[in-house]
Amino acid sequence: MILARKKRGKPHEEEASEAWLLPYSDLMTLLLALFIALFAISQTDQTKMSQLAQAFTAAFNMGGPSFFNQAGPNPSMQRQIISNEDLGNEAFLKENQTLEEIQRELEEYIQQNNLQDQLSTQLEEDGLMIRIKEKALFPSGSADLVAESQRIGPIVAGLLASVPERVLISGHTDTDPISNARFPSNWELSSARAMTFMKYLLSINANLNPARFSAIGYGEYRPIAPNDTAEGKQTNRRVEILIARSLRFNPNEGVTSSSDNDLVAR
């Protein structure tokens, strides 16, 4: 009798030992679902990170390596999720690429014609800045163009005709005062130089729309070098041409117009 009871008890013990399988399988299923959800969320965030990195790099990192380059996976290795905001960012990046191409063409012209000491470019947050030193355009204390300006004017006018953005031309002087019958102060001199060069560009290229252009004189009040040396003063005596960005990157609202903050779709 005792042996018979022991035999009947063995199946009962086996059933009890397998009871943990059901909650264990449920737990594994829940963990798998959790990890899948976390992976999906991380992929979405990394995609957005990559897109934001491209925009920030284009806007604020002009050609050098960026911290954002190492953030997230390679965009070519993942599916891009494009929202209305991302479409705006693409328009911003496209405009930035156009400005970079113009800068590249002008830099090649500068190198080929040995104009490094007269002409320079810089891609900034506001747009592409082209700086021309005084000696390449005007005699000292004058707003009359010199013959040397014909080496620079046509190439600049041609590049400006290839884009639709606004163009601001500004004149700048050093701190040395000027006072004569024609120019009572540096303001008048810098304003006259900006206006003269703007009219010259419009006159040599019929494809330029005057509605895009404006001219202003800043006198000595926006220096880019100290005025306590002859070299610094020479650097400050310049004319600047700004090809202004029409788009701005906004991570919350997409890309907005720089003039009225409306959404721009080009």
C-alpha angles and dihedrals in degrees: 000000000000092000091051092055092051091053091051090051097058098071089048091055092049091053092051093050092056096050092094093066095079099055089039092056090047090051092050091050092052092047091050091051090048093052092047090052092048091049092051092049092048091050091052092049092048091050091052090045091055092050093048090047091056092051095046092046092051093047102042109014107066104200102317130107116284134208088230091062089076096045118106130345127313107285090223089062097057141052112264116228108208121195129177088269091053091052088056090050089052089056090051091050091047092054090047090052090053091052090049091053091052090049091050093051092048093047089053090052090049092052095045093050099038093240097141092118092051109035135038140165135210130182107221139174090264095048142276112335120204115191123196120187120231096249091061092058115016142028115244111286093004138105095203115111119243125221090256089070089073089070091058108028100067096048092047092047091050093052092047090052091058095064134052098218125119118266124214117192116195133183124216135186138185124253096268104116122237125198124169139126093278101038115030091180144001089268092065092045095049092045092050092050093050091049093045094051093045091053090047092055092048091049096054098047120046091191092070114102109220090209089072094057135083133168131207139171121223098178112201095329101097105049121172094194136034114277094215094090134053090238092052092050091050090053092051094052098085150116118237128203114197118194095202122218113243092197133059128197113238117175092200104041104022121239117338135194112261090223106047106004092239119143110269122212115182 
